[in-house]
């Protein structure tokens, strides 16, 4: 078995989530980690600049970077397809 990046998926996706209200930036696909970091930072700064109904500014964020992997077996591991009439 070999584990590696899924060639059919985006290499990485970065997204920012506000920990105060749950709002989130659009997912930004990246070729290398951090490539779209500026876009994520701009979203967080713009979101912080908007006060909510209570006049508070949201200042806490969770950043997620998603990677997609695929296992490539060195031999067939799925059962053979049943014969169909």
URFEN-V626588 format. One record per helix or strand. SS is the DSSP state (H for helix, E for strand). FROM is the first residue (numbers start at 1). LEN is the number of residues. Records with the same first field share a line. If there is no record, write none. Layout:
SS=FROM-LEN, FROM-LEN
//
This chain:
E=2-4, 12-7, 24-1, 28-3, 51-1, 57-1, 61-7, 69-4
H=37-12
//
